[in-house]
Amino acid sequence: MTMTQRSVASQPDNGTTTTVAELAQRAQMKRNGDEWHGAHPTGNGATKDGFILNDDGTAYDRPTQTRYTSAQVAELFGIAPDEYQPVRDWRDRNGHTPSPEPTAPPVTPATPEQRGITPETLKSFGVSRVQGAKPNRDGWKYPTHHADGKQGRARFKNARAKIGDEIKYQWWKGGDGQNPDGYNLNRIPDDAREVWIVGGEPDVWAMSQNGFDAVCTFGETQGAAALVAALKARRVQVLQIALDNDTAGEKGAAEIAHECQKQNQNFTLRKFEGARGFDVCDQFAHADFDREKFRAAMLDLPEIAADESSETEADKRPNPFTAHRRSLAEIFVRPRPLWLIDGLLLEFGYSAFTGTYGTFKSFALLDMGLCIATGKDYHGRKVKQGTVVYVVAEGAYTTADRAKAWLIRHQLDAPENFHVIEIPAQIGEAAICELFIESIAELQPVFVILDTLTKCNVGADENSSRDMGLFTHGMQEVASRLKCHVIAVHHNGKNGDARGSNALPSNVDTHITVRANEGKVITIVCEKTKVAPFEKFSLIGRVVELGELDEHGHKITSLVFETTDAPPVEAVERADATRKKVLQVLAGMPEGARATAWQNECERLCIVKGSRFYDYRDELVTGGQVALSNRVYSVSTPITPITPNRSESEPEKYSDYSDDVITSEQSELMAGLSNGSEKPDGTLPEMPPEPAKTNIKAQSEPYAQTNADDGEEF
């Protein structure tokens, strides 16, 4: 079947353009998040749901790992590109006028093998295929090396990056943890006659396979000075600069050429003659993957004149230290900083909002953001009303229900100045931070939420002060450039502090933590601030019905937090919380249980595993909360049991080792349920204080130690 034979792809009769949704609906594709899934429109690719149509009009075919531009999508469906709305949108953004026969940018096949790169070449560069369920775990991993041959950090190329997507590469752990000055410098011999500087690692692989010495920077506009210096140290005679034929490539090539001029390095600047976006791999494909034809084509690339100016735009910028130098007299008359939320957050700055798993961090920050967007007081505190940008990097599907519940509870209409971005913003990387700033600058936000730091810092080591410092620098850059307040959500670790390097709490202006009990009360606490700290205050969750039913006829609900006089939630050690759950498991066994049965139930419910169970058991017996009789343990003090409905087939995930588990009480709360065991203030009975550790052999009740060979209980 040809593309034009598809009945679904017939052009509209009324002369109007076709949107992505209209195209997908005609093709009977199913909605999945921000994508449409269905069969390949030509019938030659994916069947069922392997063809993915994105909301920006581009597409991806899973079986062939082929990506399509919006213009190519239009052709696949038999629509003239001028009649496809995403094509028109793209042209409007890039200043293009419609043409009768538009030429789409070249699309290099997704895999290195499809680019003509042989397995032998990939093996020589240490490239390995990584396939995981998560988007950031599907691609190719390879090592990097410093010029002296020492191994640097590992590099990852994302196989799922869309055409035009800047998040194509990520840094992973490896080597000495440092980024080299360039890729493939270790293979460049001293006194080389010429070395090619190309647009990316796959281009280096293609060039090396065909007998060229080639290197690249890690980002076409980054690291030019260091790369040229490293090649000059190798006494390379001539540098051939041939970056991609696009805006980033042209900018990077100009920067490298300027560095060559500054460092007195001979160079030739070349330009690809193909369509916009043409690069080395496209040239190799155009040469039918023939070595000699490709070499001839590369050597015949036209030379272009480099800007002879001795200054770049960077050189013309004023010295930032001179521009920010102030006398005391000038500082004294400078206006005092204003509040974004009175007494809580300053108008300009960057903060961290942390808490353990299940403490409703996202609910609390959404509450803050909606108060700022609508101008509503934040629990008695005045706010500066303005635009809010909420980066929902995980659990984006929950945002709509939570926001609806908040608006219903406060009887307000949806504010037009609250914007949601449903992909992570990797602001620890300078190029992506710049893109993020450009994308939201026109909104003039006053409050930017990054939820969560972990998702917006993928590939970084949160235990590294360097990596966390880069992320906080990105936060500072967004805040200073946009004159707004940036706040990042992060998890606390097992010790109750913000997880990872202390560079996060140390560098931010304000550090706020949230605590929650097993009922509906959370407490907002100021851990650090550069102005007067605020007093901790508590909020209580109220279940709100949205007036909608799900596909099974159940009422859809969510949670909204309101001011309460309930006592503040105090910090609880992780061990105390786990010990309490171990006790609650026993409470759910009315006849009591022997140790092995009790331990098995704790492991089945993913509460604790291994020998740690026996530590908690001993503490509970010593503290008098558990009685022991005839080798049967039973609860001595009343406590709400844990009896969740858990499938035996669910994967094990132990609370001692995970920060992503939510308690059964909180699951019930968010589902709008109540087990009726709360006290009047909405909290559950308090856990008795941690008992001093003693040996339970001192107890009068006899017992026998477990024998690993015969499995005897005690």
N, C-alpha and C positions, 0 to 999 in steps of 0.2 A: 504494500500500500504506500503510495507517495504522500508527501506532506500535504499537497493541495487536495487530496481526496478525502481528508478528514472533514466530515460534516460538521463536527463541533467547531471547526476553525473558520467557518465561513465569516466573511467580513460583515460588520454591521451595515444594515441598509440605510440608517438614518444619518450617516456621515459622522457620527460622534466617535470618540476614541473608546477603546476597550480597556477596562481596568483589569488589574490582576484578579480581583475577586470574580468579576464577570467571566474571565477566561477560565478560571478554575471551576466555576459552577457549571459552565457549558461542558467541560471535560469530565464532570462528575468526580472531581477530586475532593478529598476529605481534608477538613481543617485540622491542623495539629500545631498548637502554639502560634508562632508567627510564620508558619509554613503551610503549604498545601501539598498533600501526598496523593499520588495516583500513578497510572501507567504512562509510559513514554508516549507522546502524541503520535509518533510515526509507527509505533508498534514494533520497532526494532531494538528497543532498549529495555528499560525496566518494565516489569509487569506488576499488576496490583498497586503497590504503594511505594515502589522504588524510585519513582521520578519525583523530585522535590521542587516545587515552585515557591520561590521566596517572595515576601511582600514587596521587595524592591524591584521585582520584575525579572530577576535573574533566576537561573535554575541549575539543578545538579542531578545527574543520573548516576545512581549508586553502582549498578553492575559494571558500567564502563568507566566509572570515576571521571566523568566528563562534566565540565562546567560550561554554562551558556550565558552570554550577555543578554540583556533585555532585547536587543535587536535580533539576536539569534533565536531567542524564545519566540518572538513574533513570527519569524520564518518557519520555525518548527510547527506552529499552529496554523500556518497558512494565512497570517495576517500581515498586511503591509506594515513595516516598522513605524511609519508615520501615523498609523491608526492605533498604535499600542501606547497607552498613556505613560508607562515608565520610560519609554524611549524619548518621548517629548519632555518629560521631567528631567531626564539626564542631559538632554541638549540645552534646556533652559539654564540648568545649573552651570554648564560648562561653556555657555556662549555659542553653541552651535545652531545653525539654521537648518531646517529640514531639507533634505535633498531627495529626489525621486528614487535613487538607488543608494541608500546609505551603506557605507562599508563599516562593518563591526570591527572592533579591535581584535587582533589575533588572540586565539585561546590555545595556549600550550597545554597538552595533555597533563593530567594531574600527577601521574606517577613518574619517577625518574626513568623507569624502563620505557614508558611511552614517549619520553623525550629523547630516546635513543641512547641513553646512558646504560652501559652494559653492567651485568652483575659483578664482573671483575673490577670495573672501575669503582663501583660502590663499595666493594669489599676493601679495596686499597685505601679508601677514605674512612673506613670504619663505620659506614652507614648501615643502620639496622632498622627494620620495620617495626613500629610499635602500633599495636591495635588494641584499643580499649573502648569501653562503652562511653566514656566521657569524651566530649569534643576535643579537649586539650590533651587527650591520650591516644589520638589517632593520627599517625604521621610517621616521620622518619627522625631517628636520633643519631647523632654523630659527634665525635669528639672535636675539640678545637685545640690548637697548639700555639704556643708562643714562638717567636722567631728562633729562640735557642733550642726548640724541640720539646720543651716541657709542656705537659698537658694542662690546658685551661679548663674552664667550665664546659659542660656538654651543651650542645645546641639541639633544638627540636623544631622541625618544620611541620606545621599543622596541615594535614591533608584536607581538612574541612573548611579552610579559609575560603571565603567567597571571592570572586573576582573583584578587585578594587579594595578588598579588605586589608587594612594595614596590620592586623594581628595575625601575621603569617608565621612568625618565628618567636621562639621563647627560649630563655636560658634555663638550663637544668643544672642540678648539682653535678660536680665532677672535677677531677684534676685538683689544681691548687685553689679552686674557687674564684679565680680572677678571669676577666675577659681579655683575650689577646688583642694586640693592636690591629689585627686583620686576620682574615681566613686564608690558610694555606701558606703563610709566610715561612713555615718550617721547611717547605719543599723547594723554596727558591734558592738556587745555587749562588754563591758569591761570583761577582763579575759577570752576571748574566747579560747577554746582549740586549734582550728586551723582555719585558714582563707586561702582561695585559691586566688592566684593572677593569673588572666587569661588575655586573649588577647584583649578583647573589651567589650563594653556594652552588645551586644546580648549574649555573653558568660556568662556575669554576670547574665542576666535574666534567662538563661537556668539553671545555677548552683543554683540560689536562688529557682527556681521552684522545684528543686529536693532536697531541704533540705540542701544545702551547704551555708556557709557564704563565699561570694566572692566579690572581688574588682578588679579594673583594673586601669591602668594609662590612661591618655588621649594621646595615642600614645605610642607604646610598648617600644620605646627607650627614652622616656621623663619622667621626674618627679619621677625617682626611689627613690632618696634620701628622698624626701618629703613624698612619700607614705609609705616607710618603717618606717620613723620617726613617722608618724601618727598612724600606727598600733602598734608600740612599745609603744607609749603613752597609748594605750588601753590595754597594757599588754597581747597581744596575745601570746600564748605559742609557736606555730609553724606556719610558713608560708609555704604553699604548692604552689610552683611556677610551673605553667603549661601554658606557652604561646604557640602561634601557631608554628607549625612545618615548619617554613620558615626562611629566613635570618633575617628579622626584629625581629621575635619572639625569635630566638636564641640570637641575640644581646641584646634584652631587658631583657631576662631571665638572661643572664650573668651579666648585669648591676645591676639588682635587687639582685642577689645572692651576688655580691660584696658589695653592700650597707648593706646587712644583716651581712656580715662578719665585716664590719667597725663598725656597730652599735651593735654588739654582740646580734643579733637576731637569734634565732633558725629557721632553714628553711630546706626544702627538695626540691631539684630540680628534676622535672619530665619531661618526653618527650613522646609525642604522637608517636605511632607506625604506623600510617597511612601514606598515600602518602604525598608527599611534599605539604605543605599548610594545612594539617589536623589541626583542632582546636576543641574546646569544642562542638560547634554546630554540627560538623561532627561526633563527638563521640556519641552525643545524637541520631542523625539520624541512625548511625551504630547500636545502641542499640534498634532500632525500636521504639524510643521514649518511651521506658519502663523505669520507674523510678528505679526499683531495678537493672535491667541490666546495666543501665547507671551508677548508684552509684558504683556498683561492678567494672565496667570498669575503672572509674576514680581512685578508690582506688588501682587498680592493675597496674596503669601506672608505667613503669619501672623508677627507680631512676637513676640519672646520677651524676657523681662526679662534683662538682663545682671547678673552678680554685682556688687553694689555695693561689695564689699570692696575696700579700698585696697591689699590685698596678694594676690599670687598665691603658689602653692606655691614658686616660685623665690625670691620675696622673703622667704619664711619660713625659707629655708635658712640655716644658720650661715655666716658669712664664712669661706671656705676658707683664707685666709691666716692668720687668727687660729687656726683649728683646727690648722694645721700648723706653728705657731711653736714652736720648741724652744730651750732654752738649751744651752750646751756640756755642763753637768753632766748634763742629760737625755740628750744624745746619747751621752755616754761610757758610760752604764749600759744603753743599748739593746742587746738581744741581737744578736750578729753574724749576718749572713745565712748561711743554710744552703745546702748544695749539692743541686741536683737530680741532676746527674751529677758525681761527685767530681772537683774540679779543672777541670771543663769548663764547666758551666753552673750559675748560681745558681738557687735555688729560685724566686725572683721576678725578673722582668726581661723584656727583649725583645732578640732577636738577629737577625742576618742570616747566612744560610748560602749562599755564592755559589761559582760555578765556571763555567768555560766549558761549551759544549755537550758532551754525551757524557762527562761526568765522574762520572756515577752519583750525582748529588746526591740524587735521590728515594730511591734504594736506601739511601744512607747515613742519611738522616733517618728512613726507615721502620725501619731497624735500631735507631736511637736510641729511637724511639717504642715499639717492641715490647719493648725491654729495660726501659723505664720501666713499661709496662703489666704485664709479667710479674714484675718485680722481679729480673730476671737482670742480673748485672754487665755493664756496657758495656765489653767488652774490657779487663777487669781493674780497672775503676773502679766503685765502689759507686754505686747509684742510689736515689733515693727513689721507691718504688713508688706509683703512683696512676693516675688516669684520664687517657687521652690522647684528644684530638680532632684528627683528621687531615682538613684541608680539601683534598680532591683536586680542584683546579680544572681540571686538564688530565690526560688519559690515565688517567681513572678506571678503565677496563676492565682495566688492568694490575695494580691494587692487590691483587686477590684472589690471583693467581698468586704475586706476590712475597711476600705475607704467608704463604701456604701453604708456600712453599719455606723460609721462615725457621723456621716452626714445625716442619716436618719435620726440618730440619737440627739443631734444638736439642731435638727430641723433647718438645715442649710442646703443650698443648691451647690452642685459641684463647681468649684472655682476653676476658672479658665487659666489661672496662672500656676497650676500645679502640674508639672510635667514628669512623666515616667520614662526612664530609659531601661530597657529590659535586656541589656547585655552588659558584661563587666567593663569597667573603665580601668585599664591597666596603667594608672597614672605614674607608677614607678618607672616606666619607660618614657624618656623625654619626648620621643616622636608621637607616641600615643597620647601623652598628656597634652601636647600641643593640639592634636586633633580634637580631643575632648573639649578643650577650652574654646576652640573655634566653633564647635558644634552647638554650644550653649550660650556663647557670648551675646548673641542678639536677644536672648531672653532676659538678660540683665538679672540673673538670679541673686537673691539675698541669702539663700540657704541651699546647700548642696549636701545630700545624704548619700554615702557610699555603703551599701548593705550587700555583702559584707567585705571587710578588708581582705579576708582570705581569697574570696572569689575575684577581687580586683587587684590581686597581687600574685596571680598564678605563675608558677615557675620559680618564685623567689623563696628563699629560706627564711621563715619567720623567726628563726633563732639567730639569724645573722644581723648584727647591728648595721652592717653596710646595706643589706637589702631593705631592712625596715627604715633605715635612714633615707634611702632613695624614695620610698613610698611617702614618708612624711614630708620630704622635700616637694614631691608632687602635689600633696595637699596644700602646702604653703604656696606653691606656684599658682594653683587654681584660685586660692583665696586672695592673693595679692593682685593677680591680673584682673580678676572679675569683681574685686571689692565686695566679697561675700564671706559667709562663714561656711566652712566645710567640716563635716563630721563623719567619722567612719565607725561602723559597727564591728566589734571584734569579740571573740570568745575569751573567757577566762579559762585558765588551766586548772589542774587538779589542786593547786595550792591556793586558789582563789584570786590570784593576780592575773593581769592581762597576759595571754599566752604568748610565748616567744620572747624575743629580745626586749629589754627594757627601753630600747630606743624609742618605742612608740609612746609610752606614758611620759618619758623624759622630754621628748621633743614637742609634744602638743601644748597648746595654751591651756586647755581644760581637759581633765579626765573625769568622766562620770561613770559610775557603775550602777547597775540595777540589780536588786535582790528580789526574790519572790518566795513566798511560802507555798504550801501545797493547796492553799485555798485560792482566793482571788486577789490577794494583796501583793503589790510590788512597792519597793522603796527606792527612790532615786537619791543617790549619795554622791557628794562632791569629794573625789579623791585628791584632786589637785586643781589649782587655778592660779593665774597670775594676777588676779584681782581678789577682792574679798570673797571667801568661800560662802556658799549658800547653805542653809540648814537643810538636812535631809527631810524629805517629805514622802508621804505614802499615797498611793492611788489604789482603787479597787476596781476589778473588772466586772462589767455588766454584760450579760449575753443579750444581743440584739437580733431580732428576727428581720430578715430582709424582705419578707413578703413574697418569697419565691420558693418553688419546690424543685428538688433535683429530679433526675430521671426515674427514681424509685418512689417519688411522692413524699420524700422527707423534707421537712422545713430546712431552709438554708439559714444558718446563723453565723455570727461572728462576735468579736469581743471589742468592747470600748471601755477605756479606763477613765474613772472619775475620781475627784478628790474624796478622801475619807479621813476620819479621825482615828482609824485603827492604828494600834501601836506599830512602829516601824519594824520591818523585818531585819533581824540582825544577821550578820555573817555567820554562816555555818560551815564548819570544816567538811570537806568532801567525805572524809571517813565517817563523820557523824551521820551524814545523809545516807551513805551506803549501809551502815550498821542498822539504821532505822528500817530500811527496806528489807534487810534480812529478817528483822523481827516481824515485820508486817507479813512476810511470806509465811512464817510459822503461825501467825494469827489466822491465816487463811486455811489452816489445816486443823479443824475442830478437835480431832482426836489426838492431836500432838503428832510427833514423828520422831523416828530415829534419825541419827545424824546423816546417814547416807541419803535417805529420802528427802530430808530438808535441804541438803546440799544440792541434790539433783534438781529440785524445784527452783532453787536460786539460780542455778545455771540455765535451766530451761527458760526462765524469765529474764535472762541476760542481766543479772544484778551483780554477781560476783562469781569468780571461778577459782578452782585450785585451792591451794592451802590458805589463801586469804579468808575463805569461808570460816575455817576453824579459828582464826584469830578473832573474827567478829563473834562467833559462837561463844568462845571463852569469855570475852568481855561482857556479853549479855548475861551469861550465867553468873559471873562474878558480881555484876551490878544488880543482880536480883530481878532482872526483867524476864528471865527465863528459868523455869524449874526443871530439874532432872530427876526422873523417877523410873527405875527399872529400864534404864537406857532409852527412855522416851522423853523427849523435850516438849515442853508446853509453855505458853505465854503466861506470865504471872501478873502483868499489868494490862489493862484494856488498851487496845490500839486498833485503828482501822486496818483491816487486812488488805493485801494486794491480791486481787483476783481478776486480772485482765483477761480478755478473750484473745489469746494469742495462738496463731497457727503454728503447729509443730514444724511446718515446712519453711518458716521464715528463717533467714540466715541469722546466725548468732552475732550479737553485737554487745559486748559487755560494757556496762556503765563505768567500770573502773578505767577503761581505756578509750572511751569515746566521748566527744563533746557534742554529739549530734542526736542524742536520744532524748525524747520528751517523756516526762512521767505520765503514768496512767491517769493520775488526778488531773493533770493539765490537759491531757487529751479529752477527758470527760468535760472539763470546763469549756474548752473551745467548741465542743460539740453541743454545748448548751445543756449538759446533764449535771446532776448533783446527786451525791450518794447520801446526803442528809446527815453527814457526820460532823459538819462544821460547827464551830462555836458561834455565838451571836455576831462576832466581828468578822466572820467569814473565814477564819483560820482553822486549822486542824489542831488536835492536841499536841502540846509541845513534847519534844524528845527529851527524856531525862539526860542530865549531864553525863559526859563520858566518864566511865568508871576507871579507877586506877587498875592497871594490869596486874593480875595475880595469877598464880598457877591453880587451875581448877582441881588439881589433885587434892588440894586442901579440903574440898567439899566432902561431906560424909557419904554422898551417893557414890557407889562404886562404878567404875567404867573400864572399858578396855580400849587400848589404842588400835586404830585401824591397821590392819595388816595388808600390805599391798599384794601379797600372794594369794590370800584366801578371801579377801574382800569382806572381812568381818566388820560388822557395824559396832559403834559404841555410842 
